[in-house]
């Protein structure tokens, strides 16, 4: 998905074309799931506040998962602390 968005952003030169392509993709995806809550969520994610919310949420998720990975790695390593 990210690779497709990356190649899409390279192929499209202006921000408006990229925005329109994302809206078209969201509308096509909506056809598979005509639930009103999904439509409201996608509409919110297309706003600047939605994009900011998603970016912050992904940043926090990345930090938490990285911390958990480090914690698990540190707890499973058998190194002895220096004296």
C-alpha positions, 0 to 999 in steps of 0.5 A, a space after each residue: 500500500 505504501 509503495 503504491 502511494 509512493 509511486 503514485 506521488 512520484 507519478 503525479 506532479 501536483 498536490 491537487 492531482 494526488 488529492 483527487 487520486 486519493 479521493 477516487 481510491 477512497 470512493 472505490 473502496 467505499 463501494 466494497 463497504 457501504 457502511 455509513 461509519 466507514 464513509 464518515 471515517 474516510 471523509 474525516 481522514 481526508 481533512 487536514 485534521 484527519 491527516 494530522 491525527 493519523 500521522 500523530 497516531 502512527 508516530 505514537 504507535 511506532 514509538 510504543 512498538 519500538 520500545 516494546 521490541 527493545 524491552 523484549 530484546 533486553 530482557 531476553 539477552 543473556 549478557 551480564 551487566 559490567 562490574 
